[in-house]
């Protein structure tokens, strides 16, 4: 092929990378297709990825997978969420797309919780005991708290329950209390994920019914003296 033919075909040096390679040919991350050209376009492609996600996925990671700008993906996420809520003229879905932690994930809609609960076989998923749920609630609404403060609120020793919550990744050490040196605990990002929350501000208004942690100062110091007797 002559030099003139190469230029006429538009396949000259401008289309080549170093060493004569075509740009993108050696890029393992380059998509071999355009998501906009797929059936349903980018919106359907995003939906397909979300359906196989087992944890909340940040918009920037979705953008990388789809080879789209993050702003475009965020707009698509909002569009999908509205569509699932029936705001685009379609029917209301039994699931919804919402922010959870640092990302997005598809969840069954709360309105169908009883139906989903009947489907889930007892023992198929590890459930927290009532004591663990109550302890988790105290930590969630009054964090950061010490084990002694949680015990004072609940009126029972919570050492074993706190270990369970920590092992399951729902609670973690977040510091120490200056006065007593006791370990402070708070909820984790995994807790937000399991609750389907973006942040703690979305927790239902239960906190006013719990004792003020500030009124429990000295609990850990006294508990420490008691344990040394």
trRosetta pair geometry for C-beta under 8 A, 3 or more apart (Angstrom, degrees):
i j d omega theta_ij theta_ji phi_ij phi_ji
1 5 4.8 -115 -175 82 91 133
1 6 6.0 107 129 -57 117 85
2 5 4.7 101 56 3 78 100
2 6 7.2 -137 99 -5 45 84
3 6 5.7 -52 -152 32 36 113
3 7 6.5 31 153 -15 66 105
4 7 5.9 -58 -152 38 32 108
4 8 6.2 33 152 -22 67 108
5 8 5.5 -55 -145 36 32 112
5 9 6.3 26 158 -15 66 107
6 9 6.0 -62 -150 39 28 105
6 11 5.5 -95 -163 77 74 86
6 12 5.2 107 135 -86 100 73
7 10 7.7 41 179 -70 34 28
7 12 4.9 29 -97 -60 62 132
10 15 6.7 84 146 -41 71 139
11 15 5.4 -75 -141 53 44 146
12 15 6.4 106 60 16 45 94
12 16 7.6 -98 129 -3 37 105
13 16 5.5 -71 -151 38 42 112
15 22 6.3 -14 145 -130 89 83
15 23 7.0 -117 -178 8 52 100
16 20 5.1 -34 -172 -149 139 38
16 21 6.5 125 -165 65 81 28
16 22 6.1 -63 -113 -90 58 45
16 23 7.3 167 -158 -30 14 76
17 20 7.7 -5 65 79 55 11
17 21 4.6 -32 58 77 103 85
17 22 6.7 44 2 132 93 9
17 23 4.8 126 -54 -82 105 63
17 25 7.6 -150 16 29 127 99
17 26 7.6 -112 64 21 153 113
18 21 6.8 0 70 32 53 100
21 25 5.4 -136 175 56 98 125
21 26 5.8 9 163 -20 152 116
22 25 4.5 87 69 -32 87 125
24 27 5.0 -56 -146 24 49 122
24 30 4.5 124 -163 -123 95 167
27 30 3.9 79 92 -21 114 112
30 67 8.0 64 -149 -107 44 142
31 34 7.2 123 108 -81 128 34
31 35 7.4 -43 173 -36 165 84
31 67 4.8 -107 -9 -16 131 151
33 37 6.4 -123 177 63 92 118
33 38 7.0 78 141 -60 129 94
34 37 4.4 77 75 0 97 109
34 38 7.7 -156 97 -20 56 77
35 38 5.5 -35 -159 7 48 118
35 41 7.2 69 136 177 74 47
35 42 4.8 76 118 -102 112 71
35 45 4.2 -75 -162 8 114 172
35 66 5.1 -17 -28 -163 166 89
35 67 6.8 161 -9 52 113 93
35 68 6.8 -69 47 -46 137 114
36 41 5.3 2 -147 -146 52 85
36 42 5.3 -15 -84 -39 65 95
37 41 7.9 70 -18 -110 11 59
38 41 6.5 150 67 -98 74 14
38 42 7.9 111 44 -68 105 36
38 44 6.6 -138 109 80 109 113
38 45 5.4 98 58 -66 146 109
39 44 6.4 -63 105 90 64 162
40 43 6.2 -106 157 74 89 85
40 44 2.6 57 114 -25 132 149
40 45 7.3 167 93 -27 100 63
40 47 7.7 -64 141 34 142 126
41 44 6.0 106 56 17 50 96
41 45 7.1 -94 127 -3 36 99
42 45 5.4 -56 -145 39 36 115
42 46 6.2 40 156 -22 69 103
42 66 6.3 83 -148 -178 95 135
42 68 6.2 81 -144 -74 137 152
42 72 7.4 -30 148 149 160 117
42 76 6.2 -99 123 -99 106 150
43 46 5.9 -53 -151 34 28 111
43 47 6.5 30 150 -20 62 107
43 76 5.6 -160 -102 -150 70 108
43 79 6.6 -74 -119 100 119 131
43 80 6.7 167 -160 -71 92 96
44 47 5.4 -52 -148 36 35 116
44 48 6.4 41 152 -25 65 101
45 48 5.7 -50 -151 30 32 114
45 49 6.8 30 152 -16 63 103
45 66 5.8 121 120 -122 125 110
46 49 5.9 -56 -154 35 34 110
46 50 6.4 31 152 -18 67 108
46 62 6.4 52 -136 180 93 124
46 66 6.3 -15 -79 -73 79 150
46 73 6.7 160 -109 -141 132 83
46 76 5.1 133 -3 135 168 136
46 77 7.2 -125 168 -73 143 65
46 80 6.7 -130 105 -46 122 144
47 50 5.7 -57 -147 38 31 111
47 51 6.4 36 155 -27 65 106
47 80 6.2 175 -82 -124 92 135
48 51 5.9 -54 -152 28 29 114
48 52 7.3 9 158 -5 60 105
49 52 6.6 -74 -160 40 32 96
49 53 6.7 43 148 -41 68 105
49 57 7.5 -90 139 67 108 170
49 62 6.3 142 106 -133 147 91
49 65 5.8 117 -123 116 151 148
49 66 7.2 -103 -20 -58 151 100
50 53 5.5 -46 -149 12 38 120
50 57 7.1 -136 -107 33 68 130
50 62 7.8 11 -66 -114 85 129
50 80 7.7 138 10 147 162 163
50 97 6.7 -5 179 -117 156 118
50 104 6.9 -49 -119 116 117 105
50 105 7.1 166 -160 -137 92 37
50 106 5.3 102 150 -27 108 110
51 106 6.5 3 -95 22 51 152
53 56 7.5 67 147 -113 131 12
53 57 5.0 -92 -132 -29 150 121
53 105 6.0 -131 105 -120 122 84
53 106 7.5 121 57 17 103 90
55 103 7.3 69 132 61 75 143
55 105 6.8 -94 155 -88 23 135
55 193 6.6 -16 -152 -155 82 145
56 99 7.5 58 -148 -168 133 46
56 100 4.3 -151 -76 76 136 93
56 101 4.9 163 50 52 151 106
56 102 6.6 140 111 63 125 55
56 103 3.2 149 146 72 89 101
56 104 6.0 129 -156 41 84 15
56 105 4.3 -90 -92 -29 64 112
56 193 5.6 -136 -5 -121 114 100
57 61 5.3 -116 -177 79 90 123
57 62 5.5 101 128 -55 120 96
57 103 4.5 162 68 -176 17 138
57 104 5.9 -41 61 56 72 73
57 105 6.9 120 7 -75 73 75
58 61 4.7 92 64 5 85 102
58 62 7.2 -153 97 -4 46 86
58 102 5.4 -23 -83 133 101 94
58 103 4.4 -87 -58 -94 45 94
58 104 7.8 113 -114 6 15 77
59 62 5.5 -55 -149 38 37 112
59 63 6.1 43 151 -25 68 104
59 70 5.6 91 128 -161 104 90
59 73 5.2 153 -170 106 91 116
59 74 5.0 24 -153 -76 153 83
59 77 6.4 -89 -105 -20 107 149
59 103 7.4 178 -26 -135 54 68
59 104 6.8 65 -67 -7 74 118
60 63 5.4 -49 -147 32 33 117
60 64 6.7 38 151 -22 62 100
60 70 5.2 -14 -99 -109 66 126
61 64 5.6 -48 -152 31 35 113
61 65 6.6 35 151 -18 64 104
61 103 7.4 -23 35 -116 122 125
62 65 5.7 -55 -150 36 35 111
62 66 6.2 12 158 -1 68 112
62 73 5.1 153 101 -171 109 143
62 77 7.6 104 77 -65 163 116
62 104 7.4 -15 -33 45 145 119
63 66 6.2 -68 -142 49 27 97
63 67 7.9 108 165 -72 56 3
63 68 5.4 -109 -146 76 72 72
63 69 6.4 -43 -152 140 126 16
63 70 4.3 -68 -53 -88 164 60
63 72 7.4 116 -120 60 103 87
63 73 4.3 -125 -78 -8 84 147
64 67 7.4 22 -173 -73 29 44
66 73 6.5 145 49 -92 136 114
68 72 4.7 -104 162 82 112 129
68 73 5.4 133 92 -54 117 92
68 76 8.0 36 114 -5 158 141
69 72 4.5 94 64 2 87 105
69 73 7.2 -159 94 -5 47 84
70 73 5.6 -57 -150 38 36 111
70 74 6.3 38 153 -21 69 104
71 74 5.7 -52 -147 34 31 112
71 75 6.6 33 153 -18 63 104
72 75 5.8 -55 -154 35 31 111
72 76 6.5 31 149 -18 65 106
73 76 5.5 -54 -148 37 35 113
73 77 6.3 41 151 -25 67 102
74 77 5.5 -47 -147 31 33 115
74 78 6.7 33 153 -16 63 102
75 78 5.8 -53 -152 36 33 110
75 79 6.4 35 149 -21 64 107
76 79 5.4 -54 -147 36 34 115
76 80 6.3 35 154 -20 67 103
77 80 5.8 -52 -147 35 30 110
77 81 6.3 31 154 -20 64 107
77 97 6.8 -145 -166 142 76 133
77 104 5.5 -114 -146 -92 132 167
78 81 5.7 -53 -146 36 31 113
78 82 6.4 29 155 -17 64 107
79 82 5.9 -57 -150 38 29 109
79 83 6.3 31 152 -22 64 108
79 88 7.8 57 -172 -73 75 138
80 83 5.5 -55 -147 35 32 114
80 84 6.4 31 156 -19 67 104
80 97 5.2 17 116 32 106 160
81 84 6.0 -55 -150 35 29 110
81 85 6.6 23 152 -14 62 108
81 96 6.9 49 -146 -176 75 81
81 97 4.4 -115 -90 78 74 100
81 98 6.5 99 -128 -80 122 55
82 85 5.7 -61 -151 40 33 109
82 87 4.3 -76 -176 64 87 125
82 88 5.9 99 122 -42 96 96
83 86 7.8 52 176 -65 32 18
83 87 7.1 -89 -75 53 24 76
83 88 4.5 -16 -105 11 70 137
83 90 6.3 30 -167 36 79 130
84 92 7.9 49 158 -159 49 52
84 93 4.5 -62 -156 33 75 133
84 95 6.4 -69 -159 94 129 68
84 96 5.1 150 125 -121 132 53
84 97 5.5 133 11 5 151 90
85 92 6.7 -16 -176 -126 33 83
85 93 7.7 -55 -58 28 22 90
85 96 6.6 49 -70 -123 78 106
86 89 7.9 -150 -178 52 61 8
86 90 6.0 -125 -127 83 59 64
86 91 6.0 -52 -108 157 106 21
86 92 3.9 -45 -41 -76 133 67
86 93 7.3 -174 -50 -5 81 66
92 109 7.9 38 161 -72 102 171
93 96 6.9 155 79 -72 106 56
93 109 7.0 150 101 -35 70 128
94 108 6.4 -23 145 -149 84 80
94 109 5.7 -134 -178 18 38 110
94 112 5.3 19 -157 -17 93 163
95 106 5.5 31 159 177 128 99
95 107 6.4 172 -159 90 84 33
95 108 5.3 -62 -104 -108 78 40
95 109 5.8 -151 -109 -28 17 81
96 106 7.3 169 87 -151 29 62
96 107 5.9 -21 62 64 78 82
96 108 7.9 44 17 152 76 13
96 109 4.9 90 -18 -90 105 83
97 104 6.2 22 179 -179 95 109
97 105 7.5 -171 -144 96 64 24
97 106 5.3 -35 -93 -96 74 70
97 107 7.9 146 -99 19 26 71
98 104 7.1 -171 103 -143 20 74
98 105 7.4 -27 64 61 59 64
98 107 6.6 -39 33 21 103 116
98 196 6.4 55 81 -178 127 99
98 198 7.9 -108 155 -49 94 98
99 103 7.3 177 -147 106 65 24
99 104 5.9 -50 -97 -93 51 69
99 198 4.3 26 115 -87 117 112
100 103 6.6 -22 66 73 71 67
100 104 7.2 107 22 -127 78 23
100 105 5.1 -41 31 29 128 112
100 107 7.5 106 -49 -41 141 127
100 192 6.4 159 -179 136 70 85
100 193 5.1 87 148 -126 113 53
100 195 7.9 169 -144 75 103 59
100 196 5.2 -68 -103 -142 118 42
100 197 6.5 71 -133 50 69 26
100 198 6.6 -101 -103 -77 22 54
101 189 4.8 75 -137 -173 120 91
101 190 7.9 19 -85 -78 141 23
101 192 4.6 131 -78 97 76 118
101 193 4.7 -11 -28 -68 129 83
101 197 7.7 74 -49 83 53 60
101 198 7.0 -116 -11 -133 12 40
102 189 6.9 -13 -12 -152 99 130
105 193 7.6 62 8 -153 152 88
105 196 7.9 -120 72 -121 112 78
107 196 5.4 13 -68 -111 169 129
108 112 5.8 -99 167 77 106 112
108 113 7.4 136 112 -86 114 53
108 116 5.1 102 128 -76 164 152
109 112 5.3 73 71 14 86 101
110 113 5.5 -7 -165 -40 51 113
112 115 4.7 -47 -173 41 83 117
112 116 5.7 85 126 -23 89 99
113 116 5.8 -59 -145 40 30 108
113 117 6.0 34 156 -25 66 109
114 117 5.5 -53 -146 35 29 116
114 118 6.6 32 155 -22 62 101
115 118 5.9 -53 -155 30 31 110
115 119 6.8 29 148 -19 62 106
116 119 5.6 -58 -156 33 36 114
116 120 6.5 34 152 -22 69 103
117 120 5.9 -52 -146 31 33 108
120 124 5.8 -143 -177 58 78 127
120 125 6.2 -29 -173 6 128 117
121 124 4.2 91 67 -31 88 123
126 168 8.0 -153 108 -115 133 125
128 132 4.0 -123 -176 93 103 127
128 133 5.1 132 109 -57 122 80
128 136 7.0 -6 175 -12 164 141
128 164 7.8 133 -131 133 90 126
128 168 7.9 -107 -85 19 104 174
129 132 4.7 98 52 6 76 101
129 133 7.1 -138 96 -5 41 86
129 161 7.8 -105 61 -118 115 104
130 133 5.6 -54 -148 36 33 112
130 134 6.3 32 155 -18 66 105
131 134 5.9 -56 -148 37 29 109
131 135 6.3 28 154 -17 64 109
131 156 7.7 -66 -142 80 116 144
131 158 7.9 -172 168 -121 102 85
131 161 5.5 -119 131 -96 104 139
132 135 5.7 -55 -145 39 31 111
132 136 6.1 34 155 -22 65 107
132 161 5.2 -166 -96 -154 67 102
132 164 5.8 -74 -110 96 125 134
132 165 6.2 167 -158 -65 97 95
133 136 5.6 -54 -145 36 29 113
133 137 6.4 35 153 -24 63 103
134 137 5.6 -51 -152 30 32 115
134 138 6.8 33 151 -19 63 101
134 154 6.2 111 129 -116 118 117
135 138 5.8 -51 -155 31 35 111
135 139 6.6 31 151 -14 66 105
135 150 6.0 57 -150 175 85 128
135 154 6.4 -20 -89 -62 75 152
135 158 5.1 148 -119 -149 130 130
135 161 4.6 135 -4 132 166 136
135 162 6.7 -125 167 -69 140 67
135 165 6.6 -135 106 -37 118 143
136 139 5.7 -55 -150 39 34 110
136 140 6.1 35 154 -22 68 109
136 165 5.8 174 -84 -118 93 135
136 170 6.1 -29 -124 138 122 138
136 171 7.0 -137 -117 -51 78 116
136 187 7.6 74 -166 -97 84 107
136 191 7.7 -178 -166 -133 114 123
137 140 5.7 -55 -143 36 30 112
137 141 6.1 7 166 -1 66 113
137 206 7.0 -59 -170 112 115 150
137 210 7.9 -170 134 -78 97 136
138 141 6.5 -70 -142 47 23 95
138 142 5.7 -28 177 27 64 119
138 145 6.8 -76 140 60 93 168
138 150 5.0 127 109 -134 139 86
138 153 5.0 149 -134 89 136 148
138 154 6.5 -91 -40 -49 154 100
138 210 6.5 158 -120 -142 71 139
139 142 6.9 -80 -124 56 15 79
139 143 5.4 42 174 -67 62 101
139 145 5.9 -134 -117 44 61 119
139 150 6.4 -4 -64 -98 81 130
139 165 7.3 147 11 146 158 161
139 171 5.5 -21 155 -112 167 123
139 185 5.7 -53 -135 113 120 111
139 186 6.8 164 174 -132 98 27
139 187 6.0 130 124 -55 106 82
140 143 6.5 -21 -130 -14 13 114
140 187 5.1 38 -102 -44 74 138
140 191 7.1 -163 -98 164 107 143
140 200 7.1 -177 -174 -135 81 106
140 203 6.3 156 151 -111 116 150
141 203 6.7 -164 -89 137 81 156
141 206 6.0 -94 -91 85 148 98
141 207 4.4 -174 -169 -94 116 85
141 210 5.6 127 106 14 135 154
142 145 5.1 48 110 -57 99 132
142 149 7.3 -142 127 136 133 124
142 150 8.0 166 73 -90 127 74
142 153 7.2 172 20 -65 163 159
142 207 7.3 149 -64 -135 70 95
142 210 6.0 -121 -52 126 118 143
142 213 4.8 136 -176 -47 117 121
143 174 7.3 69 -177 25 113 153
143 184 7.9 108 -161 169 75 96
143 185 6.8 -92 -122 105 100 61
143 186 3.9 101 -172 -118 137 79
143 187 6.2 -126 -34 -2 160 79
143 200 8.0 -117 51 -121 120 156
144 174 5.1 -128 -111 75 126 128
144 175 6.3 8 -171 45 167 108
144 184 3.9 37 160 170 123 121
144 185 6.5 152 -157 64 76 30
144 186 4.9 -56 -99 -60 78 103
145 149 4.5 -124 -168 82 98 129
145 150 5.5 109 128 -52 130 87
145 184 6.6 129 60 -151 14 75
145 185 6.0 -36 69 56 68 84
145 186 7.8 124 19 -77 67 59
145 213 5.8 -125 -104 -120 101 141
146 149 4.7 99 53 5 77 100
146 150 7.2 -142 95 -2 43 85
146 177 5.7 -45 -57 -24 125 135
146 180 7.3 -7 -80 72 167 136
146 182 4.1 33 -133 124 140 131
146 183 6.5 123 -129 74 82 50
146 184 5.9 -59 -72 -96 68 54
146 185 7.1 118 -115 7 24 89
146 219 7.3 171 73 83 122 110
146 220 5.0 -24 119 -70 160 133
147 150 5.6 -55 -149 38 36 111
147 151 6.2 39 151 -22 67 105
147 158 6.0 -158 -163 77 85 98
147 159 6.2 55 -177 -91 143 63
147 162 5.4 -68 -111 -33 108 168
147 182 7.2 -132 31 -179 80 120
147 183 7.2 34 -11 67 98 95
147 185 7.1 72 -58 -8 68 130
147 220 7.8 97 59 -105 70 103
148 151 5.6 -53 -147 35 32 113
148 152 6.4 34 153 -22 64 104
148 180 7.9 -59 33 121 148 167
148 182 6.2 -66 10 -145 118 163
148 216 7.8 170 120 155 88 118
148 219 4.3 164 140 123 113 102
148 220 3.9 174 30 -84 153 70
148 222 8.0 140 -168 59 140 80
148 223 4.5 -149 -117 3 124 153
149 152 5.6 -50 -148 32 33 113
149 153 6.6 33 153 -18 64 103
149 213 5.5 33 -172 -142 139 98
149 216 4.8 117 -128 109 87 145
149 219 5.5 132 -80 62 59 147
149 220 7.1 -35 -35 -45 79 97
150 153 5.8 -54 -152 35 33 111
150 154 6.2 13 157 -2 67 112
150 158 5.0 -74 113 50 113 156
150 162 7.0 127 71 -75 155 119
150 185 7.6 -19 -33 52 135 130
151 154 6.1 -68 -142 50 28 98
151 155 7.7 -161 169 13 57 5
151 156 6.6 -112 -150 88 76 35
151 157 5.6 3 -128 -116 124 36
151 158 4.9 -149 -80 8 76 97
151 159 8.0 9 -74 -36 124 69
151 219 7.7 170 65 165 96 129
151 223 7.5 98 63 -102 143 146
152 155 7.6 31 -173 -71 25 41
152 211 7.8 -92 120 77 97 147
152 216 5.0 147 87 -139 154 129
152 219 4.9 -77 -44 -131 143 148
153 210 6.5 9 -152 -165 131 98
153 211 5.5 -159 -115 41 89 113
153 213 8.0 -39 -60 -92 123 74
153 216 7.4 -59 -52 -69 82 154
154 158 6.0 90 45 -59 146 122
157 160 7.6 64 121 8 97 89
158 161 4.7 -61 -163 51 76 114
158 162 5.3 82 133 -31 92 99
159 162 5.9 -59 -148 35 25 110
159 163 6.6 26 154 -20 61 105
160 163 5.7 -54 -153 32 32 113
160 164 6.6 34 150 -19 64 103
161 164 5.5 -52 -154 33 36 114
161 165 6.4 33 151 -16 68 105
162 165 5.7 -52 -145 38 34 110
162 166 6.2 35 154 -20 65 107
162 171 6.7 -87 -155 93 71 151
162 185 6.8 -117 -152 -72 117 168
163 166 5.7 -56 -146 38 30 111
163 167 6.2 33 154 -22 65 107
164 167 5.7 -54 -147 35 29 112
164 168 6.4 19 157 -10 64 109
165 168 6.0 -60 -146 42 29 106
165 170 4.8 -81 -168 68 82 109
165 171 4.1 37 131 14 113 121
166 169 7.7 45 176 -69 32 24
166 170 7.7 -93 -74 53 21 68
166 171 5.2 -64 -77 81 61 91
166 172 6.5 114 -133 -95 82 45
166 173 7.8 30 -126 -31 125 77
166 185 7.8 -92 -79 -131 103 125
169 172 7.5 5 -152 -59 49 103
169 188 5.9 -88 166 62 70 159
169 190 4.5 14 133 57 111 161
169 191 7.9 -159 125 -45 69 72
170 187 6.5 -40 165 -141 68 81
170 188 6.2 -163 -168 29 19 106
170 190 6.3 -103 -92 95 45 105
170 191 4.7 90 -155 -84 70 96
170 194 7.2 -47 -106 30 99 146
171 185 5.3 18 177 180 112 119
171 186 7.1 168 -150 88 72 23
171 187 6.0 -53 -100 -103 62 48
171 188 6.6 -150 -89 -17 11 97
171 191 7.3 63 -62 -61 51 134
172 185 6.9 159 81 -148 26 75
172 186 6.7 -29 63 65 73 70
172 187 7.9 61 20 -180 79 14
172 188 5.0 79 -6 -74 115 108
173 183 5.2 -57 -128 -172 109 117
173 184 7.0 99 -160 72 64 53
173 185 6.2 -54 -100 -97 43 66
174 184 5.3 -68 67 104 85 97
174 185 6.4 109 10 -146 95 18
174 186 4.1 24 -24 12 149 114
175 183 7.8 151 92 -158 34 54
175 184 4.5 -6 70 48 79 123
176 181 5.6 -10 175 -158 126 44
176 182 6.6 156 -157 78 76 31
176 183 5.9 -48 -102 -103 73 41
176 184 6.1 -170 -98 -3 15 92
177 180 5.0 17 92 46 119 90
177 181 6.7 -54 69 4 74 10
177 182 4.8 7 29 54 118 84
177 183 7.9 -21 -1 37 85 5
177 184 5.7 125 -49 -59 77 101
177 220 6.5 128 56 35 149 156
178 181 7.8 8 -166 -67 16 49
179 217 7.1 27 63 -159 167 97
179 218 7.8 -69 134 -76 141 52
179 221 7.1 -69 133 -48 101 121
180 218 7.8 151 -66 -120 122 28
180 220 4.1 111 142 92 167 119
180 221 4.8 -130 -108 -59 110 79
180 224 7.0 171 -166 -13 110 136
182 220 3.9 -79 -39 -165 150 157
182 224 7.8 -138 -74 -51 104 119
187 191 4.0 -86 -178 59 108 163
187 192 7.2 118 132 -42 119 76
187 200 7.2 137 55 -91 129 113
188 191 4.9 119 55 -3 65 97
188 192 7.5 -122 106 2 48 84
189 192 5.5 -49 -156 34 42 113
189 193 6.4 47 146 -23 68 103
190 193 5.3 -49 -149 34 37 117
190 194 6.3 33 155 -17 68 104
191 194 6.0 -57 -147 38 29 106
191 195 6.2 16 156 -8 64 113
192 195 5.9 -67 -145 47 28 104
192 197 4.7 -100 -154 74 78 92
192 198 7.1 11 -178 174 124 5
192 199 6.9 -9 -127 -99 138 25
192 200 7.6 -87 -92 -62 107 62
193 196 7.6 28 177 -70 29 34
195 203 7.9 -13 161 -97 153 78
197 200 7.2 71 141 -85 144 29
197 202 4.5 179 -144 73 103 127
197 203 7.0 6 -115 -63 157 63
198 202 6.0 95 39 -17 78 142
199 202 6.1 114 65 -1 58 97
200 203 5.6 -13 -173 -15 61 114
203 206 7.1 -79 149 23 105 99
203 207 7.7 82 106 -36 126 103
205 208 6.9 12 168 5 91 104
206 209 5.9 -62 -180 36 64 111
206 210 7.1 56 133 -23 84 105
207 210 5.7 -62 -155 30 46 110
211 215 6.2 -99 170 61 102 124
211 216 7.0 90 123 -45 123 112
212 215 4.8 85 79 -1 93 105
212 216 7.8 -174 102 -8 56 87
213 216 5.5 -62 -161 33 48 113
214 217 6.6 -4 -176 -37 47 102
216 219 4.7 -10 168 -26 92 132
218 221 5.1 -58 -155 42 57 115
218 222 5.7 54 150 -20 84 105
219 222 6.0 -62 -150 40 27 106
219 223 6.0 27 154 -21 65 111
220 223 5.4 -51 -140 37 32 114
220 224 6.2 38 156 -25 64 103
221 224 5.8 -53 -152 31 29 112
221 225 6.8 27 151 -16 62 102
222 225 5.8 -53 -151 34 35 110
222 226 6.3 36 151 -21 66 106
223 226 5.6 -54 -149 35 33 114
223 227 6.4 30 154 -20 66 106
224 227 5.9 -56 -147 35 31 108
224 228 6.6 24 156 -18 63 108
225 228 6.0 -64 -152 35 31 108
225 229 7.1 44 150 -38 63 96
226 229 6.0 -44 -162 7 36 115
